[in-house]
Amino acid sequence: MPKIPSVSARECIRAFEKAGFSVTRQSGSHVILHNGKGVRISIPEHNPVSKGVLRGAIKDAGLTVEEFITLLRS
């Protein structure tokens, strides 16, 4: 399994948007994204986003780390 990269909240949100998620609201420092299929993820606006939180968001989104890295690079 590849290492999770260190990314900012903006980079992370852009990658999830490429995966079909859209920003629906913001609650304090957390941005909430939905994909229209009942999946919701919350990304804190921290720079960088902690690797544990990011790994959980990737898992909740139904992606693999490899797929997420590909979305970051595209």
C-alpha positions in Angstrom: 0.0 0.0 0.0 1.5 3.4 -1.0 2.0 6.1 1.6 -0.6 8.8 2.0 0.7 12.1 0.6 0.7 15.2 2.7 -1.9 17.5 1.1 -3.7 20.7 2.0 -7.5 20.8 2.5 -8.0 22.5 -0.9 -6.0 19.9 -2.8 -7.9 17.1 -1.0 -11.3 18.7 -1.7 -10.4 19.1 -5.4 -9.4 15.5 -5.7 -12.7 14.4 -4.1 -14.6 16.7 -6.5 -12.9 14.9 -9.4 -14.3 11.6 -7.9 -17.8 12.9 -8.1 -18.3 14.6 -4.8 -19.5 18.1 -4.4 -19.2 20.6 -1.6 -22.6 21.0 0.1 -21.8 23.1 3.1 -19.2 24.2 5.6 -19.6 23.8 9.3 -16.9 25.7 11.2 -13.6 24.5 9.8 -15.0 21.3 8.2 -16.1 21.1 4.6 -18.9 18.6 4.0 -19.0 16.8 0.6 -21.7 14.5 -0.8 -21.7 12.3 -3.9 -25.4 12.0 -4.5 -25.5 8.4 -3.5 -25.8 8.9 0.2 -22.1 9.0 1.0 -21.0 12.0 3.0 -17.4 12.9 4.0 -16.1 15.7 6.1 -12.7 17.3 5.4 -11.2 19.7 8.1 -9.6 22.8 6.7 -6.2 22.1 8.1 -2.9 22.3 6.3 -1.8 19.6 5.9 -4.8 17.4 6.5 -3.7 14.7 9.0 -2.9 11.4 7.4 -5.3 9.4 9.6 -8.2 11.7 8.8 -7.4 11.6 5.1 -7.1 7.8 5.1 -10.6 7.6 6.8 -12.1 10.0 4.2 -10.6 8.0 1.3 -12.1 4.8 2.8 -15.5 6.4 3.4 -15.5 7.7 -0.2 -15.0 4.1 -1.5 -11.6 4.9 -3.0 -8.2 3.3 -2.6 -5.1 5.3 -1.8 -3.8 4.6 -5.3 -7.0 6.0 -6.9 -6.9 9.1 -4.6 -3.2 9.8 -5.6 -4.2 9.5 -9.2 -7.0 12.1 -8.7 -4.5 14.4 -7.0 -2.2 14.2 -9.9 -4.8 14.7 -12.7 
